[in-house]
Amino acid sequence: MVFRGLVLPLLSSSLPTSSSLTIMGLSVTPAVLITAFLFAICHLQYYRLSRMSIRFMLFAFFGGIFFGIIADHTHSIWLPLMLHIEFNVLSVYFSRRRMSVGS
């Protein structure tokens, strides 16, 4: 909500969109890249800086780009919000399932 509901619109209105990249036919604006980077950094709060935390941050960065593109193109945070909730629920489910199979 913070990144795609507050930060993304603020950056989108203040940064030029002429320098956007095209990834798989979708334009990725500098605002999307910046919010994805900030999103990834905020995910470091759960881990100490290590190889694994950097992998999680990269995963969050690419997820932030994906969710940012959706929010930027639809001008709504509802779909990215629902997808993020679904991702978190599935992550917890598979993490618990993996732990129960391993013990």
RODO-2510 file (C-alpha; in nm, 4 decimals, decimal comma):
residues 103
     n   res          X          Y          Z
     1     m     0,0000     0,0000     0,0000
     2     v     0,2818     0,2381     0,0858
     3     f     0,4960     0,1714    -0,2192
     4     r     0,2306     0,1392    -0,4863
     5     g    -0,0357     0,3576    -0,3245
     6     l     0,1771     0,6495    -0,2034
     7     v     0,5344     0,6428    -0,3304
     8     l     0,4665     0,5252    -0,6867
     9     p     0,2109     0,7991    -0,7672
    10     l     0,4359     1,0661    -0,6132
    11     l     0,7382     0,9537    -0,8116
    12     s     0,5337     0,9032    -1,1293
    13     s     0,4165     1,2617    -1,1170
    14     s     0,7661     1,4017    -1,0554
    15     l     0,9867     1,1805    -1,2764
    16     p     0,9901     1,1771    -1,6559
    17     t     0,8360     0,8710    -1,8155
    18     s     1,0366     0,9236    -2,1355
    19     s     1,3256     0,7242    -1,9880
    20     s     1,1152     0,4121    -1,9285
    21     l     1,2350     0,0654    -2,0247
    22     t     1,0329    -0,1909    -2,2157
    23     i     1,0260    -0,5397    -2,0674
    24     m     0,8167    -0,8011    -2,2492
    25     g     0,6131    -0,5293    -2,4159
    26     l     0,5377    -0,3411    -2,0922
    27     s     0,6884    -0,0051    -2,0075
    28     v     0,8759     0,0075    -1,6784
    29     t     0,9087     0,3635    -1,5586
    30     p     1,1870     0,4960    -1,3343
    31     a     0,9230     0,5350    -1,0613
    32     v     0,8472     0,1608    -1,0773
    33     l     1,2186     0,0754    -1,0577
    34     i     1,2776     0,3061    -0,7609
    35     t     0,9777     0,1760    -0,5670
    36     a     1,0808    -0,1840    -0,6440
    37     f     1,4291    -0,1089    -0,5090
    38     l     1,2854     0,0479    -0,1913
    39     f     1,0466    -0,2480    -0,1577
    40     a     1,3432    -0,4870    -0,1747
    41     i     1,5422    -0,2913     0,0831
    42     c     1,2474    -0,2959     0,3237
    43     h     1,2412    -0,6752     0,3021
    44     l     1,5889    -0,6784     0,4545
    45     q     1,4330    -0,5942     0,7925
    46     y     1,3503    -0,9613     0,8446
    47     y     1,7025    -1,0907     0,7852
    48     r     2,0637    -1,0049     0,8515
    49     l     2,2659    -0,9207     0,5453
    50     s     2,3810    -1,2523     0,3998
    51     r     2,3731    -1,4455     0,0742
    52     m     2,0226    -1,5681     0,1474
    53     s     1,8931    -1,2219     0,2385
    54     i     2,0356    -1,0842    -0,0861
    55     r     1,8491    -1,3586    -0,2745
    56     f     1,5285    -1,2598    -0,0936
    57     m     1,5928    -0,8945    -0,1745
    58     l     1,6411    -0,9759    -0,5448
    59     f     1,3203    -1,1765    -0,5398
    60     a     1,1407    -0,8839    -0,3722
    61     f     1,2921    -0,6430    -0,6270
    62     f     1,1588    -0,8394    -0,9235
    63     g     0,8261    -0,8871    -0,7463
    64     g     0,8196    -0,5123    -0,6833
    65     i     0,8727    -0,4491    -1,0531
    66     f     0,5930    -0,6917    -1,1395
    67     f     0,3494    -0,5416    -0,8876
    68     g     0,4601    -0,1888    -0,9804
    69     i     0,3931    -0,2473    -1,3500
    70     i     0,0444    -0,3713    -1,2666
    71     a    -0,0275    -0,0743    -1,0397
    72     d     0,1180     0,1720    -1,2904
    73     h    -0,0828     0,0372    -1,5840
    74     t    -0,4127    -0,0126    -1,3994
    75     h    -0,3840     0,3002    -1,1790
    76     s    -0,5047     0,0869    -0,8896
    77     i    -0,3364    -0,0966    -0,6051
    78     w    -0,6098    -0,3584    -0,5614
    79     l    -0,4785    -0,6246    -0,7983
    80     p    -0,1144    -0,5978    -0,6811
    81     l    -0,2368    -0,5965    -0,3206
    82     m    -0,4413    -0,9135    -0,3706
    83     l    -0,1550    -1,0825    -0,5566
    84     h     0,0881    -0,9908    -0,2792
    85     i    -0,1462    -1,1320    -0,0143
    86     e    -0,1852    -1,4505    -0,2175
    87     f     0,1918    -1,4785    -0,2571
    88     n     0,2460    -1,4396     0,1188
    89     v    -0,0220    -1,6975     0,2024
    90     l     0,1288    -1,9470    -0,0419
    91     s     0,4782    -1,8785     0,0957
    92     v     0,3651    -1,9566     0,4499
    93     y     0,1774    -2,2669     0,3333
    94     f     0,4710    -2,4124     0,1399
    95     s     0,7194    -2,3165     0,4114
    96     r     0,5159    -2,4990     0,6757
    97     r     0,4603    -2,7925     0,4438
    98     r     0,8327    -2,8157     0,3768
    99     m     0,9090    -2,8032     0,7496
   100     s     0,6581    -3,0794     0,8274
   101     v     0,7942    -3,3044     0,5509
   102     g     1,1514    -3,2471     0,6663
   103     s     1,0835    -3,3462     1,0288
***
